[in-house]
Every structure is written in C-alpha cells, then in structure tokens.
Amino acid sequence: QEWRRMNRLMRPGFHHKRIASYGEVMVDYTHRMIDEWADEERLDLDAQMVSLTLEIVAKTLFDTDVRQGSEAVGQAMEVLNKEMLEHIYMPVPVPRWWPSKRNKRKLGAIEDIESIVRDITAERRASGEDRGDLLSMLLMSEDETGDKLTDTEIRDQVMTLFFAGHETTAHALTWAWYTLSQHPEVTARLQADIDAVTQGERLTVTHLQALPYLDQVVNEAMR
C-alpha cells in the first residue's frame, strides 16, 4: 500500500516531457565535459564519469550546478563513496553506531547532504517555484484526494534518487566505454547509426526510438 502511494505521487516526475528536459541536461553537460578535453590528453575515464553523473544528478534533482558554489555536495559524495567502498571490503565491518573516525566522516557526509536537501526544500516550499527539476515535482505532487509527500518523505526519495543515479550510472558508463574500446567494429556501427539518425544535430530523447542498436549496446555492456 505504501509503495502504491509513493508510486502514484512520484509518477508525474517521470512524465515524458520531464524526461526529455533531463535528457537535454545530460547532453549539455556531456558536451561541456568533452569540450574541456585536450587532444592526446590522458584521462581517468571513471573519474570523469563520476564527476559528470554527479553534476547531472545535482542539476536534474535540485536545479543546482555543482561547479558553481555547491562544492559541498561533491565533497560529501566523494567522502561517502570512499567510505562505503572501504566498508564493503572490510573483513569485519564496523557497526554504524561505533564512534570510529571513518563512521564519523561517513555520518557527517550524510548529514551534510541531508542538510542541503532540507535547506533547498524549505526554500522551494516558500517560493512555490517550479524549477523543472525532480524536487519541484515532488513538492507540487498531489493526488486526487489531496495527499502530498511530507518533507521527510521528500528527503528520503531525493536521497535515494541521488545515490541511485550517481556512481552506479558512472560505473556503467565506464564499463560501456571499455567494452566499446575492445570492439571497434561495434563502435563504428554505433557511431554510424547515431550519425544517420541525428544528421549532425545534437542527440535528444526523441532520437532514442530510432536507435535500437544503441539500446542493445547499453544492455550488453550492463550484462
């Protein structure tokens, strides 16, 4: 019952018009990243993808540019990623309540992000402005009975989307680039398909239906 309620209230945020606008952000930020690369430059591609997906998820969730005065989000995520990865590989994981330096850093980073979410939520509630991001949708979402998400529910959903849409996506992308580098014939066919469909224009969400091979490449890389 709780899942059905959440699904009903959150569904508008994934309407095709909203998804299309998120797609524009993804393309814009990807071009911004590529434009900063120099010819013959050697790059840590995974680090680039982690940075890119962080910028995209911050923009689509909060309408916030991590590069412009929101370094706290990036720093907190960097701490969390590092600490959680080390936690996974611990032979004997330390309980969350144990007052170790590592736990304090991890919990502090979580509190930093939650504090940012709370502040942005309060600011948006006061303004009532729709910024075109997921947070605006969650704040405005209301069903036919007048039911709305509470601030706590909004925080929980935003935190889930933030973590689910960041590093997991970055690593999936990194693996896709690696597998494509091992199969140049697939890369060539994929590029030819994209060029034929876009005709030199920027890729958009509307192009995706005409790119079944791209869908297959992504699914195979993830498999």
C-alpha positions as CSV (number, residue, x, y, z in Angstrom):
1,Q,0.0,0.0,0.0
2,E,2.8,2.4,0.9
3,W,4.6,1.6,-2.4
4,R,1.5,2.3,-4.4
5,R,1.0,5.6,-2.7
6,M,4.6,6.7,-3.4
7,N,4.4,5.5,-7.0
8,R,1.2,7.5,-7.5
9,L,2.7,10.7,-6.1
10,M,6.1,10.3,-7.9
11,R,4.9,9.2,-11.3
12,P,4.5,12.8,-12.7
13,G,8.2,13.4,-12.3
14,F,8.9,10.7,-14.9
15,H,6.4,12.1,-17.5
16,H,8.0,12.0,-21.0
17,K,8.2,15.8,-21.1
18,R,10.2,15.9,-17.8
19,I,12.4,13.0,-19.1
20,A,13.1,15.0,-22.3
21,S,14.2,18.0,-20.3
22,Y,16.5,15.8,-18.1
23,G,17.9,14.4,-21.4
24,E,18.8,17.9,-22.5
25,V,20.8,18.5,-19.3
26,M,22.6,15.2,-19.9
27,V,23.6,16.2,-23.4
28,D,24.6,19.8,-22.4
29,Y,26.8,18.6,-19.5
30,T,28.4,15.9,-21.6
31,H,29.3,18.4,-24.3
32,R,30.7,20.7,-21.6
33,M,32.9,17.9,-20.3
34,I,34.2,16.9,-23.7
35,D,34.9,20.5,-24.7
36,E,37.3,20.6,-21.8
37,W,39.3,17.6,-23.0
38,A,42.6,18.3,-24.9
39,D,43.8,16.3,-27.9
40,E,46.2,13.5,-26.8
41,E,45.3,14.1,-23.2
42,R,45.3,11.1,-20.9
43,L,42.2,10.9,-18.6
44,D,40.9,8.7,-15.8
45,L,37.6,7.9,-17.6
46,D,35.9,6.6,-14.4
47,A,36.7,9.8,-12.5
48,Q,35.3,11.8,-15.5
49,M,32.1,9.7,-15.5
50,V,31.7,10.0,-11.7
51,S,32.1,13.8,-11.9
52,L,29.7,14.0,-14.9
53,T,26.9,12.0,-13.3
54,L,27.2,14.0,-10.1
55,E,26.8,17.2,-12.0
56,I,23.8,15.8,-13.9
57,V,22.0,14.4,-10.9
58,A,22.5,17.6,-8.9
59,K,21.1,19.6,-11.8
60,T,18.1,17.3,-12.6
61,L,17.2,16.8,-8.9
62,F,17.9,20.2,-7.4
63,D,18.5,22.6,-10.4
64,T,21.9,23.1,-8.9
65,D,25.2,23.4,-10.7
66,V,27.8,21.6,-8.6
67,R,30.5,23.7,-10.2
68,Q,29.0,27.0,-9.1
69,G,29.0,27.3,-5.4
70,S,27.7,23.9,-4.5
71,E,31.1,22.1,-3.8
72,A,29.7,20.8,-0.5
73,V,27.6,18.2,-2.4
74,G,30.5,17.0,-4.4
75,Q,32.8,16.8,-1.4
76,A,30.2,14.9,0.7
77,M,29.6,12.4,-2.1
78,E,33.4,11.9,-2.5
79,V,33.7,11.1,1.2
80,L,30.6,8.7,1.1
81,N,31.8,6.9,-2.0
82,K,35.2,6.3,-0.5
83,E,34.0,5.3,3.0
84,M,31.2,3.0,1.7
85,L,33.6,1.2,-0.7
86,E,36.1,0.6,2.1
87,H,33.2,-0.6,4.3
88,I,32.2,-3.2,1.7
89,Y,35.7,-4.7,1.6
90,M,36.2,-4.8,5.4
91,P,36.7,-8.4,6.7
92,V,34.7,-7.4,9.8
93,P,32.5,-4.4,9.1
94,V,32.4,-1.8,11.8
95,P,28.8,-1.2,13.1
96,R,27.3,2.2,12.2
97,W,27.0,3.2,15.8
98,W,30.7,2.7,16.6
99,P,32.3,6.1,17.1
100,S,35.3,5.5,14.8
101,K,36.8,8.2,12.6
102,R,35.6,6.5,9.5
103,N,32.0,6.3,10.8
104,K,32.1,9.9,11.9
105,R,33.3,11.0,8.4
106,K,30.5,8.9,6.7
107,L,27.7,10.1,9.0
108,G,29.0,13.7,8.7
109,A,28.8,13.5,4.9
110,I,25.3,12.1,5.0
111,E,24.2,14.9,7.4
112,D,25.8,17.4,5.0
113,I,23.8,16.2,2.1
114,E,20.6,15.9,4.1
115,S,21.1,19.4,5.4
116,I,21.5,20.7,1.9
117,V,18.3,18.9,0.8
118,R,16.4,20.3,3.8
119,D,17.5,23.8,3.1
120,I,16.6,23.6,-0.6
121,T,13.3,22.0,0.2
122,A,12.4,24.8,2.7
123,E,13.4,27.4,0.2
124,R,11.3,25.9,-2.6
125,R,8.3,25.5,-0.4
126,A,8.5,29.1,0.5
127,S,8.8,30.3,-3.1
128,G,6.4,27.8,-4.7
129,E,8.5,28.0,-7.9
130,D,8.7,25.1,-10.4
131,R,12.3,25.0,-11.5
132,G,11.8,22.0,-13.8
133,D,13.7,19.6,-11.5
134,L,12.6,16.5,-9.7
135,L,12.5,18.3,-6.3
136,S,9.9,20.8,-7.7
137,M,7.8,17.9,-8.9
138,L,7.9,16.2,-5.6
139,L,6.9,19.3,-3.8
140,M,4.0,20.0,-6.1
141,S,2.8,16.4,-6.4
142,E,-0.7,15.8,-5.1
143,D,-3.2,13.1,-5.8
144,E,-7.0,13.4,-6.3
145,T,-7.5,13.1,-2.5
146,G,-5.2,16.0,-1.7
147,D,-2.5,13.7,-0.4
148,K,1.0,15.1,-0.6
149,L,4.5,14.0,0.3
150,T,5.9,15.1,3.7
151,D,9.3,16.8,3.9
152,T,10.7,13.6,5.4
153,E,9.3,11.6,2.5
154,I,10.7,14.1,0.0
155,R,14.1,13.9,1.7
156,D,14.1,10.1,1.6
157,Q,13.1,10.0,-2.1
158,V,15.7,12.6,-3.1
159,M,18.5,10.8,-1.2
160,T,17.5,7.5,-2.9
161,L,17.5,9.1,-6.3
162,F,20.7,10.9,-5.7
163,F,22.6,7.8,-4.7
164,A,21.0,5.6,-7.3
165,G,21.6,8.0,-10.1
166,H,25.2,8.8,-9.4
167,E,28.0,6.3,-9.0
168,T,26.1,3.3,-10.4
169,T,25.5,5.2,-13.6
170,A,29.1,6.4,-13.8
171,H,30.5,2.9,-13.5
172,A,28.0,1.5,-16.1
173,L,29.2,4.2,-18.5
174,T,32.9,3.5,-17.8
175,W,32.4,-0.2,-18.5
176,A,30.5,0.6,-21.7
177,W,33.4,2.7,-22.9
178,Y,35.9,0.0,-22.0
179,T,33.9,-2.7,-23.9
180,L,33.4,-0.5,-26.9
181,S,37.2,0.1,-27.0
182,Q,37.7,-3.7,-27.2
183,H,35.2,-4.0,-30.1
184,P,36.0,-1.2,-32.7
185,E,33.6,-2.7,-35.2
186,V,30.7,-2.2,-32.7
187,T,31.9,1.3,-32.0
188,A,32.0,2.1,-35.8
189,R,28.5,0.7,-36.4
190,L,27.1,2.5,-33.3
191,Q,28.6,5.9,-34.5
192,A,27.2,5.3,-38.0
193,D,23.7,4.7,-36.6
194,I,23.8,7.8,-34.4
195,D,25.1,10.0,-37.3
196,A,22.4,8.7,-39.7
197,V,19.6,9.3,-37.2
198,T,20.8,12.7,-35.8
199,Q,22.0,14.1,-39.2
200,G,24.7,16.2,-37.4
201,E,22.2,17.5,-34.8
202,R,22.6,17.0,-31.0
203,L,21.2,13.7,-29.7
204,T,17.9,14.1,-27.9
205,V,15.5,11.8,-26.2
206,T,13.3,11.8,-29.3
207,H,16.1,10.1,-31.3
208,L,16.3,7.1,-29.0
209,Q,13.4,5.2,-30.5
210,A,15.2,5.2,-33.8
211,L,18.4,3.8,-32.3
212,P,17.7,0.2,-31.3
213,Y,21.4,-0.8,-31.7
214,L,22.4,1.8,-29.1
215,D,19.9,0.2,-26.7
216,Q,21.4,-3.2,-27.5
217,V,24.9,-1.9,-26.8
218,V,24.0,-0.4,-23.5
219,N,22.1,-3.6,-22.4
220,E,25.0,-5.8,-23.5
221,A,27.6,-3.7,-21.6
222,M,25.5,-3.8,-18.5
223,R,25.0,-7.6,-18.9
